[in-house]
Amino acid sequence: MKLPNSERLFIPEEKLEGYALNASHKVGSHKARLFRAMFDLTSENASVLRKALIEAATQSEDARYTLTDNYGAKYVLEFELATEKGKGIIFSSWMIRHGEDFPRLTSCYPLKKKGRK
């Protein structure tokens, strides 16, 4: 399925630069290390990840609805990302909050390759 209303998606800057790609973040630093090791992505070139997320969210038919809770409807979308350093699968989660009609990014991270530790 397509991510509903993906043409109006919202990607909070703090989710990418401030968390997923921030090697100094107390909680998100492990994601930043994976993004750097697998794709050479950092907060300095976050636009590469942002562009890939937008492209996947607006064009992919692989989004999956997971559940609706007190906050809203949740969806996940996995897609392949390729950079000069390497390629791999990115897991992204999205939510359409109650009272809103657009998806917002809630999380994203690279899935570790099988056999890697």
Secondary structure, DSSP 4 states (H G I P E B T S, - for coil): -PPTTGGG-B--HHHIIIIIT-TT-TTTHHHHHHHHHHH---GGGHHHHHHHHHHHHHH-S--EEEEE-SSEEEEEEEEEEE-SS-EEEEEEEEEEETT--S-EEEEEEEPPPTT--
